[in-house]
Amino acid sequence: MARFVDRRWDGDPAAHGGRRARASFTYQAFIPDPIETIDPPTTFEAAEAVAAAEQAVRELNASRSVTGLEAIGALLLRSEAIASSRIEGYELSQRNLAKALIDPRAARGTARTVAANVVAMEEAIALGEAERSLVGDDIRAIHRSLMVGEPDHVTPGLYRREQNWIGGRLDSPLDAHYIPPPEEEIERLMGDLLAFVNRDDLPGVAQAAIAHAQFETIHPFLDGNGRVGRCLIHVVLRRRGVAPRFVPPVSVVLAARASQYITGLVGFREGRVSEWCASFAGACRRASQVSTELATEIAKLGADWYERAGRPRRDSAAARIITALPAQPITSAATIRAAIGASHQRALDGLKVLSETGVVRQITEGGYDRQFAADELFTLIEEYEQRVATAA
């Protein structure tokens, strides 16, 4: 049974905040129920919401419009990474993330953090496609990629060996909003979670919802738990075949209604599993619906670019760049030549044609590696994220 356990915190005479902050005290850490054999949601409302969400995600993956989404899959994955990072307090625009990804050496601070989140989500999708059971090393590998470049004290790729907490003070669990299980419980609880993830006898959307909430309840790492937990959503939906080609960016919806998201996770810990599954399913359904709308708009934009560029031959560098732009909205001849199968000079010539006709805009000077941006594509993505936020 889920329970609280008493733990002792030794006071620090040098701590800031007065006598209360320096004193020793007893706190309660939460140990959740195991979920390996948990049943799916039992209320009619939750079951209906999960079924509707699963149908929406499957239809998105089966529809012709998904072709447009696959063309911008990388861009939407970035949107997901930005939203997931925003929940943790990291703010970054699509444009700045694209710049960081085209030149990782120049990425600093938040840009580097969110770029690492993109890599972690790509790894999560690959894990979901692997025809084997998920193991602890997989989760730790996602964390290691997410925390690349972070200080050693956050122990990238390792489960925590000390108590952590959410909210309150940085130097002690005093006034914390939530205190996860003690460190000695992590291996057992994560083993139980992985056994649950490896099941195939319950709806995929419900499984993703429960796995994500249980991961956040365990909070197995010192930092990065929210982002790793949202990567786990991608693993489950891809692994269960609900989203074999494209996982809708659920984090965009969750970030748009952050207070409801947090309330849902708290409710899960308190035993309201069906309510959480219904809320999560609503986010999946909304992400699928708006993604379908976006695919149509992207297809229209691509057709407009083609006409504006003078209807170049389909095998020309300019036409191939138009096709590749959604995945590389900030690009250069050096970065796009492999994608279009052309020499550096042909790629540069194609970019010049598109720049002269207003499809892209040159944003840096220089000769060999000047950069170009597809501003209209960024505008579409920003409008898409705004529509999600408005609906939420």
N, C-alpha and C positions, 0 to 999 in steps of 0.2 A: 504493500500500500504506500501511496505517496505520504511523505512525512517530513517534518522539520527536525533537524538535529542541532543541539546546542554546541557551540564552539566558543573558545575563549580567545579574546584578542588582548595581547599584552600592550599596555599603554606605552607611549613614547613621551618622555618629559620634554623633548624638544619640539613636539608637534605644535603647529599653529592652531589658534582657535579657542584658547582658554582652557580652564581646568577640565571641562567635560571632554574636550578633544584629546587631552593628554592622559586621561584615566584608562585603566583596563576595563573591559566590559565583556559580557556574554552576548553573542549574536546567534541567530538561527539561519542555517543554510537549508535549502529545500532539496529533497531527493524525490524525483518523480517516479511514478509507476513505470514498470517496464511496458513496452509496446509491441514486443515481438509477435504476440498472438492477439493483439487488439482487433476488434471487429470494426468494420466501416461504419459511417454515421447511420443511426437508426431512425431519426426523425424524418418524416415525409419531406419537410421543407429542405433539409440538408441533402437528402438523397436526390431530390429534384434539382437542386442547384448544382450538385456535382455532375449529374447526368447531362444537364444543359451545357455546363462548361466543357465537359469532355467532348460533346458533340460539336461545339463551336471550334475547339482546337483541332479536332479531326477534320472538320469541313475546311478549315483554313489550310491545312496541310494537303488536302485532296483537291482543292479548287485550282482552276487555271490561274487565278490571281496570285497564287503563291510563287509563280515564276518571277513576278516583279519583286516579291519579297526576298526570294533567294538572291536576286541581283543586288539587293541592299542589305543582305543578311549581316554583313560586317558592321554596317552603319547602325542597324537596329541593336546589335549586340553591344555596341558602344553606348547607345541610348540606355540599354538595360544596366550597363556598368555604371554610368553616370548617376542613374536614379538610385541604384543600390548603394553607391558611395554617398549620395546626398542624404540618405537616411542616417548615415553615420556622421554627418556634418561636413562632408567634403563637397564643395561647390565647384563645378567646372563646366564650361560650355562645350558643345560639340566641336566647335572650331578649334578651341585650344587643345582638346584631346586629340583631334586629328593631326594637329601640328606636332604633338608629343609623339604620336605613333609613327609619323613619317621620319622623325629625327629623334630617336630615343635618347641620344647623347645629350640633347638640349633639354630634356624633360627634367623639371625640378618640382619639389614640393607636391602639391595636390595633383598636378598633371602626372607625375611619376606614380603616385598612389593609384589613381584611377586607371592609368595605362596597365598597371599590374593586375587590376581587377578584370580588365579585358582578357588578359592572358589566362587568368584563373578560370574565367567563364568558358573560354575556348577549350581548356582542359576538361572542364566539367562535361561539355557536350561530347567530347571524344570518349570520356568514360561511359557516358550513357549509350554510346554506340558499340562499346566493347561487349562481346558475347561471353561474359563471365560475371561472377558475383563481385559486388563491390566490397572492398576490404579497407581496413583502417589506414593502410599506407596510401590509398587513393585520396582519402580525405586530407591526410597530412600533406600529400603532394600539392593539392590545391592550395592549402594554407601556405606552404613554402613559396609557391609562385606569387601568391597575393602579397606576401610580406617581404618580397625580395628588396634588398636595400634598407630594410628597417633595422633598428638597433638589435644587438644580440639578446638583450634582456626580454624581448617579446618572444623569444625561442621559436623562430619560424620552422614550421613542419613538425613541431612537437606538442603533444598534449601538455597542458599546464601541470605544474607540480606545486602549486600554491593556490590559496583561495583567491577568487576574484569576485567582483560585484558590479552592479549596474546602478549608476546614480549616486548621489551623496558626495562624499569626500573622495579625493584622489589617494589619500594616504592611509585610509582605514575604511572598513565597512560601516562606520557610524553613519546613520541616516541614509543608508543605501535603499534604493527602491526595490531591488531584488538581489538576493544572494544565492547563486547557483550551488550545485552539490559540491561537497568537499573534494579535493583533488584525488583522494584515494578511491573515489567512486567512478572516476572518468572512464577507465578501461572497461569496466563492467557495463556501464550505461551505453557507451559507444558500441560495444559488441552487440548489445540488445538492439540498438538503433539500426545497425547494419543488417542484422538478421531480418528486421522489419522491411528495410529497403529492398532486400533481395527476394521478398515474397512476390508472387504474381497472381494472387487470388482476390484482389480487391481493386476497385476503380483507381486508375492512375492518378487522377486529380486529387482524390481523397488521400491517397498514399503520399503524394508530394506535400499536401497541406500538413499532414500529421508528422511526416519526417522533418519538415522544416521547423515546425513549432517545437518538436522534441529536441532537435539540435540546439535551438536557441535557449531552451530550458536548461540543457546540460552545460552550454557555454564552455566547450572543452579547451579552448585556447585562451591565452592571456589577452589577445587582441585580434580583431578581424572576424569575430564570430558571425556577425550579421551578414557580412559579405560572403563568407564561406557557406553559411546556411542558405542564402539565396542562390548560390551556385548549385546547391544540392537539389533545388527545385528543377533545374535544367537536367540534372542527372536522371532524376526519377521520371520526368515526363518523356525524355528521349528513350530511356531504358525500357519503359513500359509500352513504347510504340504509340503513345498518344500523339506525339509530335515528332514523327520520323524525319521530317525535313526542316521544320522550323518551329522553335519554341517561342511563343509570343512573349514580348517583354513585360512579364508580370510585375517586375519591380517598379516600372513606370507608374502603374496603377497604385501599388502599395505606397510608393513615395508621395503620390498625390493625396492620399488620405492616410497620412502617417499616424494620426491619433487613433483612427479606427484600427489600423494595423497593430499598433502596440496594445490596444484594448483587447484585440482578438487573441494575441499571444498570452496575455495575462489570463484571459478566460480559459484558454487551453490548459494552463497550469492548474486552474481551479476546477477542472473537470468538465468544462463546457466544450467538449470536443466537436459535437455536431454544429454548434454555432460557429466555431472557428472554420470548420470545413466549408460551411455555406458561404462565409465571408470571403474566404480564399478562392472558392469556386467563382464567385462573382467577379473577382479581380481577373481571373483567367479568362472568363467569358468576355469581359470588357476589353482586355488586351487583344483578344482575337478579333473582335469586331472592328476596333479602330485600326488594327494592322491591315485588315482587308481593305478598308477605305484608303489607307496610305498606299497600298500596292497599286491601286487604280490611279492615284495622283502621280506616283512615280512613273508609271507607264506613259501617262500623258506628257509629263515633263520630258521624258526621253524622246518621244515622238516630236515634240516641239524643238528640242535641241537639234535633232536630225534635219528638220526642215530649215531651221535657222542657219545651220552649217552648210546649206546648199545641197542637201541630199547627196553626200559623198558616197562613193562606191562602198559596198558593205565590207569589202576586204581592205579598205584604206585605213591608215593609222587613225584618222579623225573619227571614222565610224566606230572603230574598235575602242577608242578611248571613251566615246559616249557610253558604250556598253559597260565599260569598266569603272566609270566615274562614281556610281553609287557606292562601290566598295572602297574607293579611294578619292573622296571628295576634295582632299588637298593632295596634290600630286606634283610630280616633276618627270622629266624624261627619264631620269635615272631610276625612279621608282616604278614607273608604269611600263617600261619597255618589255619586261618579262611577261606582264599580264596580257599584253597585246601581241606578243611575238614579233617584235620589230627591233631594229637597231636604235641606238640612242638618237641618231640624227632624224630618223623617220618619226620617232616618238615626239621629238622636239618640234618637228615640222607640223605634226598633227595638232599639238597643243597650240602652236601659233595660229593655225586656222581657226580653232575653237575660240581662242582669245580674241581674234579679229571680229568674230561674229557674235561675241557676247555670251558664249556658252560658259566659258571660264574666265577668270580674271587673274592676271599675273600679280602676285602679292610679294615677291622678293626680286631683288635685282641679281645680277650675276649672269654668267654664261652657261656653264656646264649644268648646274643644278638649280636653276631658277624654279620657283614654285608657283603653282596655279591653284585657284580655289573655285569650286562650283557653288557659288553663293546661293543660287536658287534652291539647291538641294538642302542646304542647311536651313533655309527658311521653311521648307516643307516639313522638315523634322521638328523644328521648333513649334510650328503650328500644330503638328500631330501631338506633341507632348502637352501643349496647352489645351487641346481638345480632351485629352485624357484627364487632365487636372480639373477642367470645368465639369466634366461628367461626374467625376468622383465627388 
